[in-house]
Amino acid sequence: MSNFDLVIQLFLQLTVILTTCRIVTILGRRYLGQTDVVCEMIAGVMLGPSLLGLIAPDFQQWLFPKLPIITAVGLKIPNPSMSILYAISQIGLVIYMFLIGLEFNTKLLKHHIKSASLLSAAGIITPFILGAIASFWFYHNGDFFQPKVMPWSAALYLGASMTITAFPMLARILYERGLAQTRFGTLALGAASVDDAVAWCLLAIVLASVKNSLSIAILAIGGGICYVLFAIFLGQPLLKAFTRMTKREGVNRQTLTLMLIILMFCAWFTDVTGIYAIFGAFVLGAVTPRGEFAQQIRQYTEFLTTSFLLPIFFVFSGLNTQIGLVNTPTLWGVTLLIIAIAILGKGVACMLAAKLAGENWRESATIGALMNARGLMELIILNIGLEQGIITPTLFTIMVIMAVITTLMASPLIAFLLHGTSYEKSST
């Protein structure tokens, strides 16, 4: 494909993606009570092989080609069309998570660090233990893990998969409902960020064991710790220069460009170390000075990111989902077991931890519902496991179904729990 052909296809892809997202969002918000982010995930699944691929397989493969291109000499090369779409989606995700970091109430989190630590520990330890125990049964009873994977690696991987939280989705749900700066919203964001960082570290250890390379795990864990320490103790004081620049001349093109350069570098660094780019973007946003500078940055970047770039990320992830491989009563039984373990290990455990931390039952249940959503972060870790030869397509499909169900549960539960409260009134 020539560059001209790629551009033509990209424009059509973006047209279909944005149109589908808008239609599904309007219907989903009106009739199902779902947030934009959940509707965009559903739109992605609809545009993939699960729906459009069944109705019009040739058109779906032409519009979103997954098969490699075969050259005249018979050489297979990856289709560049989806690579371009993936790159654009990652840019939108990184900018959005930086904006979420700007909204993150670090002062409130400092005042409730014990509560956030308790909630984070519950969201890590309980689902990890339950997932690890289940992995041993899966390892010896069925085709769920690849033969080269050791039992302890399988336990680490499934435990990490159960630990993951839909951090971008959680953040956007809180943002859309005006809860990002409330006490329990801050606790949920803080705990979810730690949970996901731990999950990615566990995944790095699993990849290191599969590839027989300890350096992968050392780079991920060590690089992540160094990045956070640098951001807090050196980056935060240096970023105060933006406040002085804003007071003199506001946020101009040069200031915005410099901030974007720093953001892209942070995303690159955390991606290279194996922690994932959203972690670097969120931490950068969290240590960036508040006030007029942060407000103007949001004003310049928020609308285009949330209405154009971010839907591409959710749709692209949905395109990789195929719900149709679970086709026996036994596999459906395993699927129900996985869903039960997920809800018990994450949702119920975090709800009880929030209650122990001093929240009332309504807010505790809301936190549990938020933390229980896996969303597309789960799809990311599952795709990595499938591509790296850790899990089989069967387990991949089961885990995808679990991720979709736990995510779809979140919005109706939160709407029900917050109905008639001051939180709901403040977000309308």
Protein Blocks (a to p, Z undefined) as FASTA:
>chain_A
ZZklmmmmmmmmmmmmmmmmmmmmmmmmmmnopafklmmmmmmmmmmmmlmmmmmmmlmm
mmmcfbdcddfkopacddfklmmmmmmmmmmmmmmmmmmmmmpcfklmmmmmmmmmmmmm
mmmmmmmmmmmmmmmmmmmnocfbcfklcfklmmmmmmmmmmpccfklmmmmmmmnopmm
mmklmmmmmmmmmmmmmmmmmmmmmmmmmnopaklmmmmmmmmmmmmmmmmmmmmmmmmm
mmmmmmmnopafklmmmmmmmmmmmmmmmmmnonojklmmmmmmmmpcghjklmmmmmmm
mmmmmmmmmmmmmmmmmmmpcchkbccfklmmmmmmmmmmmmmmmmmmmmmmmmmnopaf
klmmmmmmmmmpnbjmlmmmmmmmmmnomacfklmmmmmmmmmmmmmmmmmmmmmmmgoi
aklmmmZZ
